[in-house]
Amino acid sequence: MSRSAYPEHLRALVEEFLGGLTFGPRGPMDRLGEAMRYSLLAGGKRVRPVLTLAVVESLGRPPSPALPTAAALELIHTYSLIHDDLPAIDDDDLRRGKPTCHVVFGEDVAILAGDGLFAEAFSLVADHQDSAAELKVALLGELARATGVGGMVGGQYIDITSSEAASVDLRQMHALKTGKLIEAAVVCGALLGGVGPDGLPAYRTFAAELGVLFQIVDDILDVVGSDEQLGKTAGKDHQAGKVTYVSRFGLERARELADQAVARAEASLAELPGDTAGLRAVTAYLAGRER
Amino acid sequence: MSRSAYPEHLRALVEEFLGGLTFGPRGPMDRLGEAMRYSLLAGGKRVRPVLTLAVVESLGRPPSPALPTAAALELIHTYSLIHDDLPAIDDDDLRRGKPTCHVVFGEDVAILAGDGLFAEAFSLVADHQDSAAELKVALLGELARATGVGGMVGGQYIDITSSEAASVDLRQMHALKTGKLIEAAVVCGALLGGVGPDGLPAYRTFAAELGVLFQIVDDILDVVGSDEQLGKTAGKDHQAGKVTYVSRFGLERARELADQAVARAEASLAELPGDTAGLRAVTAYLAGRER
């Protein structure tokens, strides 16, 4: 796979849009909005919204009109990080190189900041995505399913109970915990790019392979990366006795699995219409980020 | 106000619909669904969904088709209770007469159960409400705004910081914390009953008065009610030094304010079209529940 550059022009669009967001009216809840923005604007590659915009662009449409939905995906991702990092769940102090939301604002505010980001994500699509009503319902339904029990929250539940269950199905857990939101990012881009129901399965297949790749690399990084490199506490999953691709298969085999996932993602990418250079670049970034 | 009976036929519809809900596919996340159903099916008067159905019925339409949206409101209400009860927030062990979600399932699962109920609420409307797309977007937008920083979560934030702020605006806090979701319940009913944009303000006015009434009575109950009567820990707000209608105005004056709120709710109810007997009964129930 060619080392094409990450689509920084799309990341810049996302960053600018996120930076301009405010939540709720000015008033006594200002500090809640501050906590939400603290975590939302902590940086990162913005993989999910960039994927949405890259799919839109691949289909020959301008990316900017898709920004409310793309941003909604980043709000949801940020909400899930805030809740995952809570003392009662992963108890993590460091995220994206900064103290986590509850460390700075307190646990109570962090819970509410996550809740608030989730609600505001749906508002962004319902109130600010300039699209036909049918399309908006499809987008909102996709986001809701991706974050529900058959998606992100279900996967997170399996994850927190996985240390007790040696038989945990890694692929299923990650397909839900991180895979469904990545899938939603890709599918929302396809929907906004005018793809109809018949065209969506190819995007879901590509997204599923990308999700697996993402997670294997994440598990490898947890072991080989430093705090500084990761922007979060390295070795955390390992120390917590969590089931990961590395704990189950060893580092060498996990790297082989990552290579296989790259190959499958490339193959599924070849099935998509349009100019998929941007999507290829995101795939290459996800594959290469640990090396 | 006449002591007309609470619309138990609507509550029965809600109860049956909620009882039939399952979340996500069968699998290793079964216990998460169990935690969600534990809190969701703990009983209660189902005021929000009953309000939705009562508005639909007042407009001469059958209530059953509105059940997915009505149920979504109860899912959201239950999610907010689960998160409010967490040790980091109100730290409450008792709710609706049963141990709270985190007491039974653990704090981590309770956080995720709340998150899951919130996501599944949006899925219910997006995927299961049999309505035109424009209407569904209006419903989803109403729910998202009611639960965001300018709504429930913002009000909850003001509440957790209110003991530090003697100047807290009680009416604003409650208008957001409990008022907006009650408003959404009424407005969703109006939307599902065919009310257009011009007709909605009258419903919002009625809902706002109902919300104030609800909260004043809640504050009175916190002081005069028993654990058994309330199904939650009595005197909790008082002990926590929270600003309430009773702490600020005293019990006698709070009762007067409740009477005034009843009068205003009745007056605004008189402005609504259709047969509002069911809405009158809910109002009477909310007014009379402490006496």
HADDOCK unambig.tbl for C-alpha pairs under 7 A between the chains (distance, minus, plus):
assign (segid A and resid 23 and name CA) (segid B and resid 149 and name CA) 5.97 0.50 0.50
assign (segid A and resid 24 and name CA) (segid B and resid 149 and name CA) 4.81 0.50 0.50
assign (segid A and resid 24 and name CA) (segid B and resid 150 and name CA) 4.34 0.50 0.50
assign (segid A and resid 25 and name CA) (segid B and resid 150 and name CA) 6.17 0.50 0.50
assign (segid A and resid 28 and name CA) (segid B and resid 158 and name CA) 6.40 0.50 0.50
assign (segid A and resid 29 and name CA) (segid B and resid 154 and name CA) 5.71 0.50 0.50
assign (segid A and resid 29 and name CA) (segid B and resid 157 and name CA) 6.35 0.50 0.50
assign (segid A and resid 29 and name CA) (segid B and resid 158 and name CA) 6.03 0.50 0.50
assign (segid A and resid 32 and name CA) (segid B and resid 157 and name CA) 6.83 0.50 0.50
assign (segid A and resid 88 and name CA) (segid B and resid 107 and name CA) 6.01 0.50 0.50
assign (segid A and resid 88 and name CA) (segid B and resid 108 and name CA) 5.18 0.50 0.50
assign (segid A and resid 89 and name CA) (segid B and resid 108 and name CA) 5.26 0.50 0.50
assign (segid A and resid 107 and name CA) (segid B and resid 88 and name CA) 6.03 0.50 0.50
assign (segid A and resid 108 and name CA) (segid B and resid 88 and name CA) 5.17 0.50 0.50
assign (segid A and resid 108 and name CA) (segid B and resid 89 and name CA) 5.27 0.50 0.50
assign (segid A and resid 112 and name CA) (segid B and resid 153 and name CA) 6.28 0.50 0.50
assign (segid A and resid 116 and name CA) (segid B and resid 148 and name CA) 5.20 0.50 0.50
assign (segid A and resid 116 and name CA) (segid B and resid 149 and name CA) 5.85 0.50 0.50
assign (segid A and resid 116 and name CA) (segid B and resid 153 and name CA) 5.96 0.50 0.50
assign (segid A and resid 119 and name CA) (segid B and resid 144 and name CA) 5.21 0.50 0.50
assign (segid A and resid 119 and name CA) (segid B and resid 147 and name CA) 5.98 0.50 0.50
assign (segid A and resid 119 and name CA) (segid B and resid 148 and name CA) 4.99 0.50 0.50
assign (segid A and resid 120 and name CA) (segid B and resid 144 and name CA) 6.63 0.50 0.50
assign (segid A and resid 120 and name CA) (segid B and resid 148 and name CA) 5.64 0.50 0.50
assign (segid A and resid 122 and name CA) (segid B and resid 144 and name CA) 5.76 0.50 0.50
assign (segid A and resid 123 and name CA) (segid B and resid 141 and name CA) 5.80 0.50 0.50
assign (segid A and resid 123 and name CA) (segid B and resid 144 and name CA) 5.22 0.50 0.50
assign (segid A and resid 123 and name CA) (segid B and resid 145 and name CA) 6.17 0.50 0.50
assign (segid A and resid 126 and name CA) (segid B and resid 137 and name CA) 6.03 0.50 0.50
assign (segid A and resid 126 and name CA) (segid B and resid 140 and name CA) 6.71 0.50 0.50
assign (segid A and resid 126 and name CA) (segid B and resid 141 and name CA) 5.05 0.50 0.50
assign (segid A and resid 127 and name CA) (segid B and resid 141 and name CA) 6.32 0.50 0.50
assign (segid A and resid 133 and name CA) (segid B and resid 133 and name CA) 5.35 0.50 0.50
assign (segid A and resid 133 and name CA) (segid B and resid 134 and name CA) 5.20 0.50 0.50
assign (segid A and resid 133 and name CA) (segid B and resid 137 and name CA) 6.45 0.50 0.50
assign (segid A and resid 134 and name CA) (segid B and resid 133 and name CA) 5.21 0.50 0.50
assign (segid A and resid 136 and name CA) (segid B and resid 137 and name CA) 6.96 0.50 0.50
assign (segid A and resid 137 and name CA) (segid B and resid 126 and name CA) 6.03 0.50 0.50
assign (segid A and resid 137 and name CA) (segid B and resid 133 and name CA) 6.45 0.50 0.50
assign (segid A and resid 137 and name CA) (segid B and resid 136 and name CA) 6.95 0.50 0.50
assign (segid A and resid 137 and name CA) (segid B and resid 137 and name CA) 6.26 0.50 0.50
assign (segid A and resid 140 and name CA) (segid B and resid 126 and name CA) 6.71 0.50 0.50
assign (segid A and resid 141 and name CA) (segid B and resid 123 and name CA) 5.80 0.50 0.50
assign (segid A and resid 141 and name CA) (segid B and resid 126 and name CA) 5.07 0.50 0.50
assign (segid A and resid 141 and name CA) (segid B and resid 127 and name CA) 6.34 0.50 0.50
assign (segid A and resid 144 and name CA) (segid B and resid 119 and name CA) 5.19 0.50 0.50
assign (segid A and resid 144 and name CA) (segid B and resid 120 and name CA) 6.62 0.50 0.50
assign (segid A and resid 144 and name CA) (segid B and resid 122 and name CA) 5.76 0.50 0.50
assign (segid A and resid 144 and name CA) (segid B and resid 123 and name CA) 5.22 0.50 0.50
assign (segid A and resid 145 and name CA) (segid B and resid 123 and name CA) 6.17 0.50 0.50
assign (segid A and resid 147 and name CA) (segid B and resid 119 and name CA) 5.97 0.50 0.50
assign (segid A and resid 148 and name CA) (segid B and resid 116 and name CA) 5.21 0.50 0.50
assign (segid A and resid 148 and name CA) (segid B and resid 119 and name CA) 4.98 0.50 0.50
assign (segid A and resid 148 and name CA) (segid B and resid 120 and name CA) 5.65 0.50 0.50
assign (segid A and resid 149 and name CA) (segid B and resid 23 and name CA) 5.99 0.50 0.50
assign (segid A and resid 149 and name CA) (segid B and resid 24 and name CA) 4.81 0.50 0.50
assign (segid A and resid 149 and name CA) (segid B and resid 116 and name CA) 5.84 0.50 0.50
assign (segid A and resid 150 and name CA) (segid B and resid 24 and name CA) 4.37 0.50 0.50
assign (segid A and resid 150 and name CA) (segid B and resid 25 and name CA) 6.18 0.50 0.50
assign (segid A and resid 153 and name CA) (segid B and resid 112 and name CA) 6.28 0.50 0.50
assign (segid A and resid 153 and name CA) (segid B and resid 116 and name CA) 5.96 0.50 0.50
assign (segid A and resid 154 and name CA) (segid B and resid 29 and name CA) 5.73 0.50 0.50
assign (segid A and resid 157 and name CA) (segid B and resid 29 and name CA) 6.36 0.50 0.50
assign (segid A and resid 157 and name CA) (segid B and resid 32 and name CA) 6.85 0.50 0.50
assign (segid A and resid 158 and name CA) (segid B and resid 28 and name CA) 6.42 0.50 0.50
assign (segid A and resid 158 and name CA) (segid B and resid 29 and name CA) 6.03 0.50 0.50
